[in-house]
Structures are given as C-alpha cells and as structure tokens.
Amino acid sequence: MSDDLWIPDYDRSRLNGWRTEPLYTIREAARLAQVSSSTVRRWLYGYAPDPRWPEEKSPPVFGDSPDNPFVSFLQLVEIVIASDFRKVSHVKLDTVRVAYGQAKANWGIEYPFAHLNLESLGGHIIRWIKGDDRTVSGAQAVDAPEQWSLPGLVTEEIHKLDYEQQLAARWYPVGKDMPIVVDPLLSSGLPTIVGRGVTVGAIYRRWKAGHLIEFIAADLRLEATLVQRALQYADKVAA
C-alpha cells in the first residue's frame, strides 16, 4: 500500500470517530445528496425487487453495511460522489459498484470514495497516480485496473471536498467559491455559512417567516448576495 493511502492503525479511530458517527437520517442524507431516499437505501443496503426471492437481491454499492436508520458524514460523502458519477458524469451504476469494490479490496481502506481522489473519465472511474515528487504520472481506471490513461486530460468532476489525513473532512455542496460548508464538527453536520456557524436552514426559516433578505443580511452581518445564494441552495435541497 502506498504512503499516500496509509493511516496508522492507532490513528484510525481518533481520526475517523467524528466522521463515522451516525449523523443524518436517510431522508436528510438523500436531501443533501439530492437523490431519493429509496436510492440511498438501495446503495447502502441493496435491494430485493420481490421479498419472496431474496436471492435476487441487487447488491449495495458500498459493500455490506449494517441496516442503520442513520448515515455518517463519510457515508454521506460517498453517496454524493456516487450521485455525481451517475448524474453528472453518466457512469453506469455497475461501474460505480465495481470501482468501489476494487478500491476497497486493492488498498484495504474503508470509505474509498471519501478517501481517494476519484474522478470520472471516458466512462470509467479513475484515480490519479503521483510520483515521488507528487507530480501526476498517470491515471488508473479503478473499475478496470488494467486500463490506464495519460495525465493532463480535462475531467468533469468539480472538487468540493477538503481532506484531513486523506479522508474527507468538509464538503462544499455548491463549490468552494461559495461559502456554504457541511462540516461534521459544526451544527450537527448541517450546511452552515463558512466562518459564521449560521445554518442555511436558519436563514431559510427566517425568510419563510417573512423576513426580508436585506434584514436577514444586516442582522447576521452577511452580504445580501450571500443570503440570496444560501436561500437558493436551501430551496434546492428543501431545507
């Protein structure tokens, strides 16, 4: 296993505890990832079209997960990334499932979609390979390890994650040019305004109660345009 993927065993629980604790309901995770609740359940736990024939169950995308009504931050990130592969990059679900299983088996890491910087390219899910000097030396198709691509190609995925110790630590759902962040250490993982701790949901509720954007902005000492963008995002995810 390469150094950039390795985390000492004694650090794993300390590093991951705040990211792996139950944080969101299935419905909340689905709303944030902008997929249906049924999709989240199928990706996490698999799907049996007919309970009379459990052997025909469609396998989960993320491997065997305990049937839990709550989702951790790292699970949310993996759902978001899988959704981006499917909706933005039009990667087939079987490809997503195979890539996840290959990454988990080959590198022996939990939450590979939240750990590896994976992107879509040419219908495959790829991982950039870096040399000793940290420059990109190639790209490996995770769903088909025998396939390689040359570096320098334009990819479709927008990087919206901050990483700590090679694991996702914060997610910027609208992109890093917009100061809205999902941080599991702040406000129970709800979307907040960067550096302020004000939840997007609180802004949305004040606006629904009849408060003007200008009043909300002045009261919270925020730019009116930021409040407007926050409301647009909140309305999009039905906060």
N, C-alpha and C positions, 0 to 999 in steps of 0.2 A: 504494500500500500504506500502511495507517495506521501511525502511530508505534508503537502498542502491539504490532504484529506484526513490526516491523523489527529486524533484528540486523545490524550492520555485517559485511561480508564478512570483514574481517581478524580478527573475533572468533569466527567460526563454529567453526573447528577447535579453538580454545582452549576454547570453552565446551562443545563437544559431544564432544570426544575421550573423556572418561571416561564418557560416556553411550552412545556408539555402538560401543565396542569389544566384540568377542564375549565374552559373559559366562556365558550359560546354554546348556545343551543343549536341544534341542527338548523332551525329556521333562521337564527341570527347569522350563522356561517353562510347559509345559502344566500341571504340578502346581501351580505358584504361581498361575496364572490359573484353575485348576480347570476346565479343558476337556481334551479328549482330545488326544493327540499328533497324531493324524490331522487334527483340526480346525486345530491350529496350522500344520501343513504346508500344508493347503488354503488357509488365509487368507494365508499368506506367499507360496506358490509356485503356487497354483492347483491344479486337479485335473482329470485326464483319466479319465473312467469306463472307457474302453477304450483301451489304448495303441495299438491299431490305427487309431484315429480321433483323432489329436492335435488336429485342427481343432475338435473338440467340447469342448475343454478349458474348464472353468469358470475364469474369470479370478480372480486373487488379490484379496483385499480391499484390500490395501495397495499396489497397483500392482506394477510389475515389481521383484522382489527377487532378488538373486543366490542361487542354491541353496546355502545355507550351513548346516552342521550346528549352528551356534551362533546365539544370539539376543542382541542387545544389550539394555541396560536400557530404552532408548526403545522398542524393538520390543516388549518385554515389556509396557510401559505401554499401548501401542496394542492389544495382544492383550487385556489386562484390560478396557480401555474398550469394545472391540468386544464382548467377552463380556457386560459389564454391559448394553450396549444390547440384546443379543439375549435374555439370560436374565431380567434384572430388568425392563427396560422393554418387552420384546417387540417391538422394532423389527425389521423384516424385514431379512434379510441383504443383499438388493439395495439397500435404503435405506442401510445402513451403507456399502456399497461406493460408491454414488453420492456420499454425503456426503463420504467420504474423498477421492474424486477431485475433487469440486468445490472442497473446501477447499485441496487441493494446487495445483490449477490457478489458482484465483482469487487466492490470496495468495502463491503461489510459495514455499511453505515445505515443508521436509522434516518428516516426522513430525507431521502436523497434529493427530492425536488426542492427541499428547503435548504439543502446543503451544497449541492453542486450548482454552478452557474450554467444551467442548461438553456439552450435556445433552439428554435426551430430553423431548419434549413433544408430546402428541397424535399419537404415531406417527411424528413427524419428529425429526431431529437438529438442534438449534438452537444458535445462538451469540448470546450476549447482546451487544448493541451499546451502547457507552457514549459519552456526550457529552464535551465538553471538560472539564467539571467532574467527570468519572469516574462520574457517576450513570447508571443504566441508562435508555436512551431507547427501546429496542425490542429485538426478538429476531428473528433471521433464520433461516429454515429452510435449513440448508446443503445438504440434498439437493434442495431446490426453492427457489432463491434469490428467486424472485418472491413467495414467501409470507412474511408477517410475522405476528408475534404480539405482543400487548401485554405489557409487563413486569409483574412482580408476581405472576405465576401460580406455583403450587406445582409444583416439579419433583421428579422421582423420584430423581435421581442424588445420592448422598452424596459429598461432596468428600473424597477421601482422598489428595490429592497436594499436595506442596509444590513451588513453582516457583522457579527462578532464571533470570533473563533470559528469561522467557516459556516456558521449557521445563521439563518435569517433572524434578525433582531427587531427590525421595524419595516413596515410596509407603507409606501406612499401610494394610495389607491388611484390618485389622479395623476401621478407622476411627481418627480422631485422638484419641478418648477412651481408646484402648488403646495403651500404649507399645511397640508392635511395629512396626518400620520395615524397609523394603527400601531400602537406600541403596547405590548402585553404588560408593561410596568406602569402604564398610565390609564386611569379611568376604566379599569377592568377590560382593557383592550378595545374600548370603543374609539371610533375616529375622533381625534382632537385636533385643535389648531396647534401647530408646532410652537413650542416655547411658551405656550399660554395655559395649557391644561383645560381649556374650554372645549367641551364636546360639541361636535357638529349637531348632535341630537338636541342639545340645549338651545342652540341658536335656532334650529328648525322649529322647536316647540314655541319659542317666543314669537317667531314670525307667524306661525299658525294661530297664535293667540291674538294677532292683530298689531303687533309692534312693527313699526316701520324699520326698514333696513338701516336708514340713517341713525335712528335712535339706538338700535342694537349695536351698531358700529361705535357710536360715541360712548355708550355705556360700557362696552367691553374694551374700549380703546383699540379697535381694529379698523383697518381700512374698509370702506364701504364695498369696494370691489371684492375684497376677500370674503366678506359676509355673503355677498351675492353668489360668489362661486361655491361657497360652502353650502348655501341653500340649494343650488343646482345639483350638487353632489348628493345632498341629503334626500332631495326629491327623487333622484335617480335610484337610490337604494331603499326608498320608502322608510326613512328613519323615523 
